[in-house]
Amino acid sequence: MKNRVVITGMGTITALGKEVETFWSSLLEGKSGISQIEHFDTSDYSTKIAAYVKDFNAEDYFERKEARRMDRYVQFAAAASLQALQDAGLNIQEDTDPERVGVYIGSGIGGLGTWEEQHRTMLEKGPKRVSPFFIPMMIANMGSGQVSMITGAKGPNSTPVSACATGTHSIGDSFKIIQRGDADVMICGGAEATITPVGMAGFCSMRAMSTRNEEPEKASRPFDTGRDGFVMGEGAGILILESLEHAQKRGAKIYAEVIGYGMSGDAHHMTEPDPSGAARCMRSAIRDAGIEAEEVQYINAHGTSTPVGDKSETEAVKKAFGDHAYKLAISSTKSMTGHLLGAAGGIEAVICGLALQNGVIPPTINLEDQDPACDLDYVPNTPRHTELNIAMSNSFGFGGHNATVILKKFEA
């Protein structure tokens, strides 16, 4: 007998707000978190904009000495995890068995800022001046590691690294861990902090990002004919997943139920998506959920605002859903948050949970001239109030990594 798995807590750090309530209200207002980059000189960059988390102070969450030993992405992961635990009303040491609480937080790239800083130190001052904390600050698993140490969670602990699919893989894998009985609670999601000189330079060289620098808030425009690339975002999205039995035993509030998880590989190209792979992923999640495709009502799209990616995802949805594709409500909240890479799936699962709970779908903003090749219902520009029962979240990453989770409105 498989355990039912529910969401009992949420935490977010984003350019639209450093906690869930502000983040959610900003989405429904159609606000953009994208602005000019001000923390380094972008004179020589083709892209000068990003969804940067402003006024984040790690010392609001940790002691100064502790904060200084964390890369920015780890600070985001830990801060959002503490938020999520507080939201869930869960004290691991007092309310449950710490050995039954796991952590599964991924990052697509890891501590890029620390890497850059320490490389600069080595070139300017020599190898002996490189910090002894360089490696443990930089490695991609330290989000999970630090959250475990801060909270005392001693259960299953790991870190997926699958580019932009990372956050969704983290949630899906955690769902399976609880479903099969290997943990009662999982702290899961993704964190990323790559708005750095080298991070931006790399994506600029790929010509993957928007160059609409004069109108930052309008630069991310998924499914629009004027889209010219994604906009980098940063932050973290964390969920507390629990077995239904564990959640009910402690009287926890429940946002939604996780019912399905799918994953696939394109076996196609380093960066160019194959719609067949994404379609297989969605169909796999639908099978795992034990539902019919026609029961899905809303998809939070990967929807990055790239010319190729949005068209490919549209085709994939049609392959997966057939005629029902035209009855789905689909939105890309990256139009407001930017693309958080390995953290995207974390915040977008939060969005799906809130959409189910509140009966409202956040919009795809900046959708002014819809691409004829992207001919589905993308909930343009204003939120839509509707009764929702089942929502899907898609994440597709470089390397052909695809991940999908399906959430359902909770019924006891």
Secondary structure, 3 states (H helix, E strand, C coil): CCCCEEEEEEEEEECCECCHHHHHHHHHCCCCCCEECCCCCCCCCCCCEEECCCCCCHHHCCCHHHHHCCCHHHHHHHHHHHHHHHHHCCCHHHHCCHHHEEEEEECCCCCHHHHHHHHHHHHHHCHHHCCCCHHHHHCCCHHHHHHHHHHCCCCCEECCCCHHHHHHHHHHHHHHHHHCCCCCEEEEEEEECCCCHHHHHHHHHCCCECCCCCCHHHCCCCCECCCCCECEECEEEEEEEEEHHHHHHCCCCCCEEEEEEEEEECCCCCCCCCHHHHHHHHHHHHHHHCCCHHHCCEEECCCCCCHHHHHHHHHHHHHHHHHHHHHCEEECCHHHHCECHHHHHHHHHHHHHHHHHHCEECCECCCCCECCCCCCECCECCCEECCCCEEEEEEEECCCEEEEEEEECCCC
